[in-house]
Amino acid sequence: MVHDDTCILEPRDHRFLIHRSWVKYASADLFPSDKLRRVFAFHTTQIHDPVTPELLKRIRDGFMSSPHAKNGHQQMLVDQGFTEWEQ
């Protein structure tokens, strides 16, 4: 398992968290939107409370600076206007 301390999360950051955690950027994957809709339609995943805009920014910023994030995934966030990339 790759430990990536780019974005450390504490239980106070979101009520789903029960202990100190980190975002595992190396495991990020891309899925077509129709596949995600099917996953939600068939209840094969559990939806939790949304993150705050501030936490989402921390997660995205971490994704852009993590040495374990895949470049193609980072470029997708830039292309879709979710973040900027300072290479």
GILIN-V719906 format. One record per helix or strand of 2 or more residues. SS is the DSSP state (H for helix, E for strand). FROM is the first residue (numbers start at 1). TO is the last residue. If there is no record, write none. Layout:
ss->{SS;SS}
from->{FROM;FROM}
to->{TO;TO}
//
This chain:
ss->{E;H;E;H;H;H;H}
from->{8;11;21;25;33;53;71}
to->{9;13;22;27;41;65;79}
//
